[in-house]
């Protein structure tokens, strides 16, 4: 092992916080096993109980209308496209009931940045769901919420408070990609800049809405930008304590405007996950990204810092449009966990154990 890497990992294992240069040195390293061992040690210290969690959930994409035309996205449609849609409530209700019938705890509601729907439409939708179904609504990524505030000409705090009061339970971490404006200006120039993404999360935490944090890497960003992204998440977590979990996944290039970029492989995924676990010392839960990496690497991620298998993904529409479709039923998720000697435990969004 390189002496500089050894020193940095020992520093982390001694409970000292890593700085920018430390993390950048780790990203430039190829010593995957050393990174994985350190990440696994830190995971075990935070989660010594011997179980790995998962949640039964469903992604519901209520609309694919979107005006921001992100180069990395294969899901969005414009209003006049023949397959553009806004989901009817009959279909939405059927999807929620199916989720509940399977023991589901949560629906992840995300859509495009629709140019016409006003805040009252979203409030009415949330109230209707809560009046008819007992389920946690994990809804509307920061770019959506930023858009809601702008088109309704109101502050983030007012908009988020109204959605919270209508039934929104938590905020997903989508739309972060890489939180530097250089990379965002290349792959998603119409989407909210990095500081606005962070401010949506900040204001959401202040009104009592917990959230997850994400990173989509492997497109146009540098290692330094990955570190900058992680630093911004860590700083905000120091300020608010509102992130319940971190999830990273590799960019899926098929069927997108960036299809010429070769996909990042499993080595890069495990390295990025491990470094994130080592660096983000104030976020307790890390999810495996088996949806993009497949079951085997998803399982291996439990030895590289992840303590959670994420959701069963009864339905997923965005990543699958980019040509990546991995599905695991509950039985396979539990077998994946038990093969490594852990006990599988079902959880809710707040990581409370349910069984």
Protein Blocks (a to p, Z undefined) as FASTA:
>chain_A
ZZklmmmmmmmmnopacdfklmmmmmmpcclklmmmmmmmmmmmmmmnopacdddddddd
fbfcdfklpakbckbccfklmkbccddfklmmmmmmmmmmnopabdcddddddfkbcfkl
mmmmmmmmmmmoccdddehifklmmmmmmmnopafklmmmmmmmnopabdcfehklpacf
klmmmmmmmbccfklmmmmmmmmmmnopacdddddehilbcfklmmmmmmmmmmmmmmno
pafbdcdddddfehpaklmpccddfklmmmmmmmmmmmmmmbfbdcdffklnojklmmmm
mmnopabebjnklaafklmmnopacdddfklmmmmmmmnopacddddfkopafZZ
